[in-house]
Amino acid sequence: MNTLNDECSPTLMALLGAISPNLNNTLQAAMIGHIVTSAVSDQATSLQLALSVLLSRQRKVIEELHSFGVTTTYDELRRLRIPAAHAVVSAQRGLTQFDSADGLVQAVSDNFV
């Protein structure tokens, strides 16, 4: 199971905890860790993407938060939606194999885009 801090350096997280006990294993420390990790790697982290998804209908808010390094860009979010949908569909392909020998089979599909 992945945790919120998996993408952040343990050294960075320990440093934040040493700077202030208020930052020891907290959500605030995780957010700071993800912002620093993104700035160093020049790639959005999963937390930044998740926050962008939560705000996906609010482009102005996403862009403002991106200027502070909190989220990814709105354009990055839109660019990643199609591959994310394909990944989910690929992961569920095994679930679409139905055997009707035992009776009626019903299936529902959803469009991600």
N, CA, C and O atoms as a printed pandas DataFrame, in Angstrom:
     atom_number atom_name residue_name chain_id  residue_number  x_coord  y_coord  z_coord
0              1         N          MET        A               1    0.835   -1.175    0.000
1              2        CA          MET        A               1    0.000    0.000    0.000
2              3         C          MET        A               1    0.884    1.244    0.000
3              4         O          MET        A               1    1.803    1.360    0.810
4              5         N          ASN        A               2    0.600    2.170   -0.912
5              6        CA          ASN        A               2    1.364    3.407   -0.992
6              7         C          ASN        A               2    0.877    4.389    0.059
7              8         O          ASN        A               2   -0.313    4.468    0.362
8              9         N          THR        A               3    1.822    5.131    0.604
9             10        CA          THR        A               3    1.458    6.177    1.536
10            11         C          THR        A               3    1.710    7.522    0.890
11            12         O          THR        A               3    2.329    7.616   -0.170
12            13         N          LEU        A               4    1.227    8.544    1.535
13            14        CA          LEU        A               4    1.342    9.895    1.003
14            15         C          LEU        A               4    2.793   10.323    0.831
15            16         O          LEU        A               4    3.102   11.125   -0.050
16            17         N          ASN        A               5    3.678    9.802    1.657
17            18        CA          ASN        A               5    5.075   10.242    1.627
18            19         C          ASN        A               5    5.983    9.363    0.772
19            20         O          ASN        A               5    7.193    9.590    0.753
20            21         N          ASP        A               6    5.452    8.380    0.072
21            22        CA          ASP        A               6    6.293    7.480   -0.717
22            23         C          ASP        A               6    7.126    8.202   -1.775
23            24         O          ASP        A               6    8.235    7.768   -2.086
24            25         N          GLU        A               7    6.615    9.277   -2.321
25            26        CA          GLU        A               7    7.347    9.994   -3.366
26            27         C          GLU        A               7    8.334   11.005   -2.800
27            28         O          GLU        A               7    9.135   11.567   -3.548
28            29         N          CYS        A               8    8.291   11.242   -1.507
29            30        CA          CYS        A               8    9.161   12.224   -0.870
30            31         C          CYS        A               8   10.353   11.538   -0.220
31            32         O          CYS        A               8   10.259   10.402    0.245
32            33         N          SER        A               9   11.455   12.236   -0.198
33            34        CA          SER        A               9   12.665   11.728    0.439
34            35         C          SER        A               9   12.446   11.580    1.943
35            36         O          SER        A               9   11.968   12.513    2.589
36            37         N          PRO        A              10   12.791   10.420    2.511
37            38        CA          PRO        A              10   12.699   10.269    3.967
38            39         C          PRO        A              10   13.552   11.301    4.705
39            40         O          PRO        A              10   13.194   11.742    5.797
40            41         N          THR        A              11   14.678   11.684    4.106
41            42        CA          THR        A              11   15.543   12.694    4.704
42            43         C          THR        A              11   14.825   14.043    4.767
43            44         O          THR        A              11   14.899   14.754    5.769
44            45         N          LEU        A              12   14.132   14.380    3.684
45            46        CA          LEU        A              12   13.370   15.632    3.653
46            47         C          LEU        A              12   12.269   15.617    4.712
47            48         O          LEU        A              12   12.064   16.604    5.417
48            49         N          MET        A              13   11.570   14.500    4.817
49            50        CA          MET        A              13   10.479   14.412    5.789
50            51         C          MET        A              13   11.032   14.485    7.217
51            52         O          MET        A              13   10.412   15.093    8.090
52            53         N          ALA        A              14   12.201   13.865    7.457
53            54        CA          ALA        A              14   12.835   13.939    8.779
54            55         C          ALA        A              14   13.290   15.368    9.077
55            56         O          ALA        A              14   13.179   15.840   10.208
56            57         N          LEU        A              15   13.802   16.049    8.050
57            58        CA          LEU        A              15   14.228   17.443    8.209
58            59         C          LEU        A              15   13.041   18.325    8.592
59            60         O          LEU        A              15   13.155   19.168    9.482
60            61         N          LEU        A              16   11.921   18.137    7.934
61            62        CA          LEU        A              16   10.730   18.928    8.261
62            63         C          LEU        A              16   10.295   18.679    9.703
63            64         O          LEU        A              16    9.912   19.610   10.410
64            65         N          GLY        A              17   10.356   17.420   10.134
65            66        CA          GLY        A              17   10.018   17.100   11.514
66            67         C          GLY        A              17   10.997   17.703   12.506
67            68         O          GLY        A              17   10.614   18.069   13.617
68            69         N          ALA        A              18   12.280   17.808   12.103
69            70        CA          ALA        A              18   13.292   18.406   12.976
70            71         C          ALA        A              18   13.154   19.929   13.042
71            72         O          ALA        A              18   13.455   20.547   14.063
72            73         N          ILE        A              19   12.698   20.519   11.943
73            74        CA          ILE        A              19   12.497   21.969   11.926
74            75         C          ILE        A              19   11.412   22.371   12.917
75            76         O          ILE        A              19   11.539   23.356   13.644
76            77         N          SER        A              20   10.337   21.577   12.926
77            78        CA          SER        A              20    9.234   21.872   13.838
78            79         C          SER        A              20    8.491   20.591   14.185
79            80         O          SER        A              20    8.169   19.801   13.298
80            81         N          PRO        A              21    8.219   20.380   15.460
81            82        CA          PRO        A              21    7.429   19.205   15.838
82            83         C          PRO        A              21    6.031   19.238   15.216
83            84         O          PRO        A              21    5.385   18.199   15.075
84            85         N          ASN        A              22    5.571   20.426   14.847
85            86        CA          ASN        A              22    4.265   20.562   14.195
86            87         C          ASN        A              22    4.263   19.969   12.787
87            88         O          ASN        A              22    3.202   19.764   12.197
88            89         N          LEU        A              23    5.454   19.695   12.249
89            90        CA          LEU        A              23    5.570   19.129   10.906
90            91         C          LEU        A              23    5.987   17.670   10.932
91            92         O          LEU        A              23    6.351   17.123    9.891
92            93         N          ASN        A              24    5.946   17.034   12.069
93            94        CA          ASN        A              24    6.348   15.638   12.183
94            95         C          ASN        A              24    5.190   14.718   11.776
95            96         O          ASN        A              24    4.204   14.590   12.502
96            97         N          ASN        A              25    5.324   14.083   10.608
97            98        CA          ASN        A              25    4.304   13.153   10.087
98            99         C          ASN        A              25    2.917   13.781   10.001
99           100         O          ASN        A              25    1.938   13.206   10.477
100          101         N          THR        A              26    2.837   14.955    9.396
101          102        CA          THR        A              26    1.549   15.631    9.236
102          103         C          THR        A              26    1.238   15.808    7.756
103          104         O          THR        A              26    2.110   15.662    6.900
104          105         N          LEU        A              27   -0.007   16.120    7.474
105          106        CA          LEU        A              27   -0.404   16.401    6.090
106          107         C          LEU        A              27    0.293   17.642    5.555
107          108         O          LEU        A              27    0.620   17.713    4.370
108          109         N          GLN        A              28    0.521   18.620    6.423
109          110        CA          GLN        A              28    1.229   19.827    5.993
110          111         C          GLN        A              28    2.652   19.485    5.543
111          112         O          GLN        A              28    3.131   20.002    4.533
112          113         N          ALA        A              29    3.319   18.615    6.295
113          114        CA          ALA        A              29    4.670   18.197    5.919
114          115         C          ALA        A              29    4.650   17.434    4.597
115          116         O          ALA        A              29    5.541   17.600    3.763
116          117         N          ALA        A              30    3.639   16.604    4.412
117          118        CA          ALA        A              30    3.517   15.856    3.149
118          119         C          ALA        A              30    3.362   16.818    1.978
119          120         O          ALA        A              30    3.977   16.625    0.930
120          121         N          MET        A              31    2.539   17.856    2.152
121          122        CA          MET        A              31    2.343   18.817    1.066
122          123         C          MET        A              31    3.643   19.542    0.758
123          124         O          MET        A              31    3.996   19.715   -0.408
124          125         N          ILE        A              32    4.360   19.969    1.800
125          126        CA          ILE        A              32    5.646   20.630    1.593
126          127         C          ILE        A              32    6.621   19.667    0.901
127          128         O          ILE        A              32    7.337   20.058   -0.021
128          129         N          GLY        A              33    6.641   18.419    1.349
129          130        CA          GLY        A              33    7.511   17.416    0.738
130          131         C          GLY        A              33    7.207   17.212   -0.740
131          132         O          GLY        A              33    8.124   17.080   -1.551
132          133         N          HIS        A              34    5.930   17.184   -1.093
133          134        CA          HIS        A              34    5.558   17.014   -2.499
134          135         C          HIS        A              34    5.913   18.242   -3.318
135          136         O          HIS        A              34    6.327   18.114   -4.470
136          137         N          ILE        A              35    5.760   19.425   -2.747
137          138        CA          ILE        A              35    6.127   20.643   -3.475
138          139         C          ILE        A              35    7.626   20.660   -3.741
139          140         O          ILE        A              35    8.056   20.952   -4.857
140          141         N          VAL        A              36    8.424   20.348   -2.723
141          142        CA          VAL        A              36    9.880   20.326   -2.896
142          143         C          VAL        A              36   10.286   19.235   -3.891
143          144         O          VAL        A              36   11.120   19.471   -4.765
144          145         N          THR        A              37    9.701   18.053   -3.761
145          146        CA          THR        A              37   10.011   16.948   -4.677
146          147         C          THR        A              37    9.696   17.336   -6.119
147          148         O          THR        A              37   10.482   17.052   -7.023
148          149         N          SER        A              38    8.565   17.975   -6.336
149          150        CA          SER        A              38    8.185   18.413   -7.680
150          151         C          SER        A              38    9.147   19.460   -8.213
151          152         O          SER        A              38    9.523   19.424   -9.384
152          153         N          ALA        A              39    9.546   20.391   -7.358
153          154        CA          ALA        A              39   10.468   21.444   -7.792
154          155         C          ALA        A              39   11.831   20.868   -8.169
155          156         O          ALA        A              39   12.451   21.315   -9.133
156          157         N          VAL        A              40   12.294   19.882   -7.414
157          158        CA          VAL        A              40   13.606   19.280   -7.667
158          159         C          VAL        A              40   13.570   18.381   -8.906
159          160         O          VAL        A              40   14.498   18.395   -9.715
160          161         N          SER        A              41   12.497   17.602   -9.048
161          162        CA          SER        A              41   12.426   16.635  -10.152
162          163         C          SER        A              41   11.812   17.219  -11.418
163          164         O          SER        A              41   11.887   16.606  -12.483
164          165         N          ASP        A              42   11.210   18.387  -11.312
165          166        CA          ASP        A              42   10.518   19.039  -12.432
166          167         C          ASP        A              42    9.389   18.166  -12.979
167          168         O          ASP        A              42    9.092   18.196  -14.173
168          169         N          GLN        A              43    8.765   17.386  -12.090
169          170        CA          GLN        A              43    7.621   16.554  -12.446
170          171         C          GLN        A              43    6.577   16.657  -11.347
171          172         O          GLN        A              43    6.903   16.762  -10.165
172          173         N          ALA        A              44    5.325   16.625  -11.755
173          174        CA          ALA        A              44    4.240   16.664  -10.779
174          175         C          ALA        A              44    4.204   15.356   -9.991
175          176         O          ALA        A              44    4.482   14.288  -10.537
176          177         N          THR        A              45    3.865   15.444   -8.726
177          178        CA          THR        A              45    3.727   14.253   -7.896
178          179         C          THR        A              45    2.275   13.791   -7.917
179          180         O          THR        A              45    1.393   14.503   -8.396
180          181         N          SER        A              46    2.039   12.604   -7.397
181          182        CA          SER        A              46    0.678   12.070   -7.384
182          183         C          SER        A              46   -0.259   12.932   -6.537
183          184         O          SER        A              46   -1.438   13.066   -6.866
184          185         N          LEU        A              47    0.245   13.508   -5.465
185          186        CA          LEU        A              47   -0.586   14.384   -4.636
186          187         C          LEU        A              47   -0.977   15.637   -5.408
187          188         O          LEU        A              47   -2.122   16.082   -5.326
188          189         N          GLN        A              48   -0.058   16.201   -6.143
189          190        CA          GLN        A              48   -0.368   17.392   -6.935
190          191         C          GLN        A              48   -1.404   17.074   -8.010
191          192         O          GLN        A              48   -2.315   17.863   -8.262
192          193         N          LEU        A              49   -1.254   15.919   -8.636
193          194        CA          LEU        A              49   -2.235   15.514   -9.649
194          195         C          LEU        A              49   -3.608   15.274   -9.014
195          196         O          LEU        A              49   -4.633   15.668   -9.569
196          197         N          ALA        A              50   -3.615   14.631   -7.858
197          198        CA          ALA        A              50   -4.882   14.355   -7.178
198          199         C          ALA        A              50   -5.592   15.645   -6.806
199          200         O          ALA        A              50   -6.810   15.747   -6.950
200          201         N          LEU        A              51   -4.846   16.629   -6.330
201          202        CA          LEU        A              51   -5.449   17.919   -5.999
202          203         C          LEU        A              51   -5.995   18.597   -7.245
203          204         O          LEU        A              51   -7.056   19.220   -7.202
204          205         N          SER        A              52   -5.278   18.480   -8.350
205          206        CA          SER        A              52   -5.764   19.058   -9.604
206          207         C          SER        A              52   -7.050   18.385  -10.055
207          208         O          SER        A              52   -7.964   19.048  -10.546
208          209         N          VAL        A              53   -7.123   17.068   -9.889
209          210        CA          VAL        A              53   -8.335   16.339  -10.267
210          211         C          VAL        A              53   -9.515   16.794   -9.409
211          212         O          VAL        A              53  -10.620   16.978   -9.919
212          213         N          LEU        A              54   -9.282   16.975   -8.114
213          214        CA          LEU        A              54  -10.358   17.447   -7.238
214          215         C          LEU        A              54  -10.876   18.817   -7.649
215          216         O          LEU        A              54  -12.051   19.130   -7.451
216          217         N          LEU        A              55  -10.001   19.629   -8.219
217          218        CA          LEU        A              55  -10.371   20.984   -8.622
218          219         C          LEU        A              55  -10.545   21.101  -10.131
219          220         O          LEU        A              55  -10.510   22.208  -10.669
220          221         N          SER        A              56  -10.731   19.993  -10.815
221          222        CA          SER        A              56  -10.645   19.952  -12.277
222          223         C          SER        A              56  -11.558   20.927  -13.016
223          224         O          SER        A              56  -11.252   21.304  -14.147
224          225         N          ARG        A              57  -12.640   21.334  -12.424
225          226        CA          ARG        A              57  -13.554   22.271  -13.087
226          227         C          ARG        A              57  -13.201   23.729  -12.809
227          228         O          ARG        A              57  -13.884   24.636  -13.284
228          229         N          GLN        A              58  -12.147   23.954  -12.049
229          230        CA          GLN        A              58  -11.796   25.305  -11.635
230          231         C          GLN        A              58  -10.407   25.668  -12.142
231          232         O          GLN        A              58   -9.443   25.690  -11.377
232          233         N          ARG        A              59  -10.313   25.949  -13.425
233          234        CA          ARG        A              59   -9.023   26.211  -14.055
234          235         C          ARG        A              59   -8.252   27.332  -13.361
235          236         O          ARG        A              59   -7.051   27.205  -13.123
236          237         N          LYS        A              60   -8.928   28.411  -13.043
237          238        CA          LYS        A              60   -8.251   29.554  -12.433
238          239         C          LYS        A              60   -7.624   29.178  -11.082
239          240         O          LYS        A              60   -6.510   29.601  -10.772
240          241         N          VAL        A              61   -8.334   28.393  -10.293
241          242        CA          VAL        A              61   -7.819   27.958   -8.989
242          243         C          VAL        A              61   -6.610   27.045   -9.184
243          244         O          VAL        A              61   -5.604   27.186   -8.488
244          245         N          ILE        A              62   -6.706   26.109  -10.128
245          246        CA          ILE        A              62   -5.584   25.201  -10.395
246          247         C          ILE        A              62   -4.350   25.984  -10.825
247          248         O          ILE        A              62   -3.249   25.724  -10.339
248          249         N          GLU        A              63   -4.525   26.931  -11.723
249          250        CA          GLU        A              63   -3.385   27.716  -12.203
250          251         C          GLU        A              63   -2.789   28.569  -11.080
251          252         O          GLU        A              63   -1.570   28.722  -11.003
252          253         N          GLU        A              64   -3.636   29.123  -10.212
253          254        CA          GLU        A              64   -3.133   29.910   -9.088
254          255         C          GLU        A              64   -2.340   29.025   -8.126
255          256         O          GLU        A              64   -1.250   29.397   -7.691
256          257         N          LEU        A              65   -2.888   27.856   -7.798
257          258        CA          LEU        A              65   -2.174   26.928   -6.914
258          259         C          LEU        A              65   -0.894   26.413   -7.568
259          260         O          LEU        A              65    0.098   26.164   -6.884
260          261         N          HIS        A              66   -0.917   26.253   -8.890
261          262        CA          HIS        A              66    0.291   25.822   -9.606
262          263         C          HIS        A              66    1.395   26.871   -9.482
263          264         O          HIS        A              66    2.570   26.518   -9.383
264          265         N          SER        A              67    1.036   28.140   -9.486
265          266        CA          SER        A              67    2.046   29.191   -9.366
266          267         C          SER        A              67    2.794   29.096   -8.030
267          268         O          SER        A              67    3.918   29.582   -7.907
268          269         N          PHE        A              68    2.161   28.466   -7.032
269          270        CA          PHE        A              68    2.820   28.237   -5.740
270          271         C          PHE        A              68    3.406   26.825   -5.635
271          272         O          PHE        A              68    3.971   26.471   -4.600
272          273         N          GLY        A              69    3.280   26.020   -6.686
273          274        CA          GLY        A              69    3.826   24.676   -6.696
274          275         C          GLY        A              69    2.950   23.647   -6.009
275          276         O          GLY        A              69    3.411   22.541   -5.724
276          277         N          VAL        A              70    1.692   23.983   -5.735
277          278        CA          VAL        A              70    0.820   23.076   -5.002
278          279         C          VAL        A              70    0.178   22.039   -5.915
279          280         O          VAL        A              70    0.034   20.882   -5.520
280          281         N          THR        A              71   -0.206   22.422   -7.111
281          282        CA          THR        A              71   -0.841   21.499   -8.056
282          283         C          THR        A              71   -0.050   21.466   -9.358
283          284         O          THR        A              71    0.902   22.221   -9.555
284          285         N          THR        A              72   -0.476   20.572  -10.231
285          286        CA          THR        A              72    0.065   20.564  -11.583
286          287         C          THR        A              72   -0.673   21.643  -12.380
287          288         O          THR        A              72   -1.595   22.269  -11.856
288          289         N          THR        A              73   -0.285   21.866  -13.621
289          290        CA          THR        A              73   -0.997   22.850  -14.437
290          291         C          THR        A              73   -2.319   22.262  -14.928
291          292         O          THR        A              73   -2.495   21.044  -14.962
292          293         N          TYR        A              74   -3.223   23.126  -15.300
293          294        CA          TYR        A              74   -4.504   22.683  -15.842
294          295         C          TYR        A              74   -4.285   21.917  -17.141
295          296         O          TYR        A              74   -4.940   20.904  -17.389
296          297         N          ASP        A              75   -3.361   22.404  -17.972
297          298        CA          ASP        A              75   -3.071   21.730  -19.248
298          299         C          ASP        A              75   -2.479   20.339  -19.018
299          300         O          ASP        A              75   -2.794   19.400  -19.750
300          301         N          GLU        A              76   -1.619   20.204  -17.997
301          302        CA          GLU        A              76   -1.049   18.890  -17.658
302          303         C          GLU        A              76   -2.162   17.935  -17.222
303          304         O          GLU        A              76   -2.176   16.764  -17.603
304          305         N          LEU        A              77   -3.087   18.451  -16.422
305          306        CA          LEU        A              77   -4.218   17.642  -15.983
306          307         C          LEU        A              77   -5.017   17.144  -17.175
307          308         O          LEU        A              77   -5.351   15.961  -17.246
308          309         N          ARG        A              78   -5.326   18.023  -18.104
309          310        CA          ARG        A              78   -6.092   17.625  -19.297
310          311         C          ARG        A              78   -5.312   16.627  -20.146
311          312         O          ARG        A              78   -5.890   15.690  -20.697
312          313         N          ARG        A              79   -3.998   16.828  -20.250
313          314        CA          ARG        A              79   -3.156   15.929  -21.045
314          315         C          ARG        A              79   -3.119   14.530  -20.433
315          316         O          ARG        A              79   -3.052   13.543  -21.165
316          317         N          LEU        A              80   -3.163   14.431  -19.111
317          318        CA          LEU        A              80   -3.061   13.144  -18.432
318          319         C          LEU        A              80   -4.392   12.407  -18.324
319          320         O          LEU        A              80   -4.402   11.225  -17.978
320          321         N          ARG        A              81   -5.501   13.057  -18.604
321          322        CA          ARG        A              81   -6.807   12.405  -18.467
322          323         C          ARG        A              81   -6.974   11.222  -19.411
323          324         O          ARG        A              81   -7.471   10.173  -19.000
324          325         N          ILE        A              82   -6.577   11.371  -20.641
325          326        CA          ILE        A              82   -6.763   10.296  -21.625
326          327         C          ILE        A              82   -5.911    9.079  -21.272
327          328         O          ILE        A              82   -6.444    7.969  -21.246
328          329         N          PRO        A              83   -4.579    9.235  -20.992
329          330        CA          PRO        A              83   -3.804    8.051  -20.590
330          331         C          PRO        A              83   -4.333    7.419  -19.295
331          332         O          PRO        A              83   -4.289    6.199  -19.138
332          333         N          ALA        A              84   -4.830    8.243  -18.375
333          334        CA          ALA        A              84   -5.371    7.694  -17.125
334          335         C          ALA        A              84   -6.603    6.848  -17.414
335          336         O          ALA        A              84   -6.768    5.771  -16.842
336          337         N          ALA        A              85   -7.458    7.327  -18.287
337          338        CA          ALA        A              85   -8.653    6.555  -18.646
338          339         C          ALA        A              85   -8.270    5.242  -19.326
339          340         O          ALA        A              85   -8.860    4.197  -19.054
340          341         N          HIS        A              86   -7.280    5.307  -20.211
341          342        CA          HIS        A              86   -6.824    4.078  -20.883
342          343         C          HIS        A              86   -6.222    3.090  -19.884
343          344         O          HIS        A              86   -6.415    1.881  -20.011
344          345         N          ALA        A              87   -5.493    3.603  -18.891
345          346        CA          ALA        A              87   -4.900    2.730  -17.879
346          347         C          ALA        A              87   -5.977    2.025  -17.066
347          348         O          ALA        A              87   -5.857    0.836  -16.768
348          349         N          VAL        A              88   -7.021    2.752  -16.708
349          350        CA          VAL        A              88   -8.116    2.151  -15.939
350          351         C          VAL        A              88   -8.818    1.088  -16.769
351          352         O          VAL        A              88   -9.131    0.009  -16.266
352          353         N          VAL        A              89   -9.064    1.388  -18.031
353          354        CA          VAL        A              89   -9.730    0.421  -18.905
354          355         C          VAL        A              89   -8.862   -0.815  -19.075
355          356         O          VAL        A              89   -9.369   -1.937  -19.047
356          357         N          SER        A              90   -7.547   -0.622  -19.253
357          358        CA          SER        A              90   -6.642   -1.766  -19.406
358          359         C          SER        A              90   -6.622   -2.627  -18.154
359          360         O          SER        A              90   -6.589   -3.855  -18.236
360          361         N          ALA        A              91   -6.643   -1.980  -16.995
361          362        CA          ALA        A              91   -6.623   -2.729  -15.734
362          363         C          ALA        A              91   -7.909   -3.507  -15.516
363          364         O          ALA        A              91   -7.914   -4.520  -14.817
364          365         N          GLN        A              92   -8.997   -3.039  -16.110
365          366        CA          GLN        A              92  -10.283   -3.694  -15.902
366          367         C          GLN        A              92  -10.653   -4.647  -17.030
367          368         O          GLN        A              92  -11.735   -5.234  -17.003
368          369         N          ARG        A              93   -9.799   -4.811  -18.000
369          370        CA          ARG        A              93  -10.116   -5.694  -19.123
370          371         C          ARG        A              93  -10.482   -7.101  -18.659
371          372         O          ARG        A              93  -11.385   -7.727  -19.215
372          373         N          GLY        A              94   -9.790   -7.590  -17.653
373          374        CA          GLY        A              94  -10.094   -8.923  -17.131
374          375         C          GLY        A              94  -11.488   -8.994  -16.529
375          376         O          GLY        A              94  -12.095  -10.064  -16.483
376          377         N          LEU        A              95  -11.998   -7.852  -16.064
377          378        CA          LEU        A              95  -13.323   -7.823  -15.459
378          379         C          LEU        A              95  -14.438   -7.857  -16.499
379          380         O          LEU        A              95  -15.597   -8.103  -16.165
380          381         N          THR        A              96  -14.088   -7.609  -17.758
381          382        CA          THR        A              96  -15.123   -7.585  -18.790
382          383         C          THR        A              96  -15.333   -8.951  -19.431
383          384         O          THR        A              96  -16.148   -9.081  -20.344
384          385         N          GLN        A              97  -14.620   -9.960  -18.977
385          386        CA          GLN        A              97  -14.810  -11.311  -19.485
386          387         C          GLN        A              97  -15.977  -11.954  -18.728
387          388         O          GLN        A              97  -15.845  -12.287  -17.550
388          389         N          PHE        A              98  -17.087  -12.124  -19.385
389          390        CA          PHE        A              98  -18.274  -12.652  -18.728
390          391         C          PHE        A              98  -18.593  -14.055  -19.223
391          392         O          PHE        A              98  -18.379  -14.381  -20.391
392          393         N          ASP        A              99  -19.096  -14.858  -18.336
393          394        CA          ASP        A              99  -19.547  -16.194  -18.672
394          395         C          ASP        A              99  -21.041  -16.251  -18.376
395          396         O          ASP        A              99  -21.456  -16.163  -17.220
396          397         N          SER        A             100  -21.829  -16.396  -19.403
397          398        CA          SER        A             100  -23.286  -16.366  -19.220
398          399         C          SER        A             100  -23.870  -17.761  -18.965
399          400         O          SER        A             100  -25.085  -17.947  -19.022
400          401         N          ALA        A             101  -23.009  -18.727  -18.687
401          402        CA          ALA        A             101  -23.508  -20.092  -18.468
402          403         C          ALA        A             101  -24.440  -20.167  -17.253
403          404         O          ALA        A             101  -25.331  -21.015  -17.211
404          405         N          ASP        A             102  -24.239  -19.288  -16.267
405          406        CA          ASP        A             102  -25.058  -19.315  -15.065
406          407         C          ASP        A             102  -26.293  -18.421  -15.150
407          408         O          ASP        A             102  -27.070  -18.366  -14.196
408          409         N          GLY        A             103  -26.489  -17.737  -16.241
409          410        CA          GLY        A             103  -27.681  -16.885  -16.368
410          411         C          GLY        A             103  -27.363  -15.537  -16.979
411          412         O          GLY        A             103  -26.379  -15.375  -17.700
412          413         N          LEU        A             104  -28.216  -14.574  -16.675
413          414        CA          LEU        A             104  -28.136  -13.239  -17.250
414          415         C          LEU        A             104  -26.874  -12.499  -16.801
415          416         O          LEU        A             104  -26.489  -12.560  -15.633
416          417         N          VAL        A             105  -26.239  -11.801  -17.743
417          418        CA          VAL        A             105  -25.068  -10.989  -17.449
418          419         C          VAL        A             105  -25.390   -9.562  -17.844
419          420         O          VAL        A             105  -25.848   -9.306  -18.957
420          421         N          GLN        A             106  -25.149   -8.631  -16.928
421          422        CA          GLN        A             106  -25.328   -7.211  -17.219
422          423         C          GLN        A             106  -24.002   -6.504  -17.022
423          424         O          GLN        A             106  -23.235   -6.849  -16.123
424          425         N          ALA        A             107  -23.729   -5.510  -17.863
425          426        CA          ALA        A             107  -22.488   -4.749  -17.758
426          427         C          ALA        A             107  -22.795   -3.277  -17.989
427          428         O          ALA        A             107  -23.706   -2.929  -18.740
428          429         N          VAL        A             108  -22.028   -2.424  -17.337
429          430        CA          VAL        A             108  -22.186   -0.980  -17.481
430          431         C          VAL        A             108  -20.821   -0.393  -17.780
431          432         O          VAL        A             108  -19.836   -0.758  -17.139
432          433         N          SER        A             109  -20.749    0.510  -18.743
433          434        CA          SER        A             109  -19.514    1.194  -19.074
434          435         C          SER        A             109  -19.691    2.687  -18.831
435          436         O          SER        A             109  -20.804    3.213  -18.872
436          437         N          ASP        A             110  -18.563    3.362  -18.576
437          438        CA          ASP        A             110  -18.595    4.794  -18.362
438          439         C          ASP        A             110  -17.534    5.425  -19.235
439          440         O          ASP        A             110  -16.485    4.829  -19.480
440          441         N          ASN        A             111  -17.806    6.629  -19.704
441          442        CA          ASN        A             111  -16.865    7.343  -20.535
442          443         C          ASN        A             111  -16.105    8.323  -19.671
443          444         O          ASN        A             111  -16.708    9.215  -19.075
444          445         N          PHE        A             112  -14.770    8.176  -19.590
445          446        CA          PHE        A             112  -13.948    9.046  -18.732
446          447         C          PHE        A             112  -13.702   10.418  -19.351
447          448         O          PHE        A             112  -13.495   11.388  -18.622
448          449         N          VAL        A             113  -13.720   10.519  -20.659
449          450        CA          VAL        A             113  -13.316   11.774  -21.315
450          451         C          VAL        A             113  -14.474   12.687  -21.536
451          452         O          VAL        A             113  -14.305   13.780  -22.076
